Amino acid sequence: MTTRLLTFFAFLTLTLSALHGANCANERLSLQLGSGATLMQAVDTLAKECRYSVVYSDEKTHAMVKLRRLNPVYINSQSIEKVLDLLVGKNNFHYTLDDEILTIAHVMTRTFNVDYIDSARTGNSNIDVIISGSSVNSGVTGTSGSSYGSSSYGST
């Protein structure tokens, strides 16, 4: 129990170079996390200090962030983007930070427009088959000579 309590207090050492609760967009952050802290504890602490709202993209992401244990982290005088990259990005999660709303997702979907050349392919094929010959014994002669492979035979 004492080890967990010490770990938790070591985790809470977040210092801002500005006043408590200031907008962190233009501030430098220093952060120390003891071993055993979860990613959710780190995100919650940043959110409280910076007055950010946190949104998880789905239940699975929320559960994964809650369970993800962190190694000890020592970050000194970095921007909020760099701190989030180190904490969230390096743990295989994606985040966006818009208008003081931090959104965390495990899977990121992107849409790309691909410009390509429209093309039309046309083809034309002619097959001319000419068979001519005569047979004295059979009395059958045949000719063929129309396009597109059709043929006609005649007998005498």
Summary of the structure (lengths in Angstrom):
residues: 156
radius of gyration: 37.3
end to end distance: 111.7
largest distance: 115.5
contacts: 365
relative contact order: 0.13
helix: 31%
strand: 26%
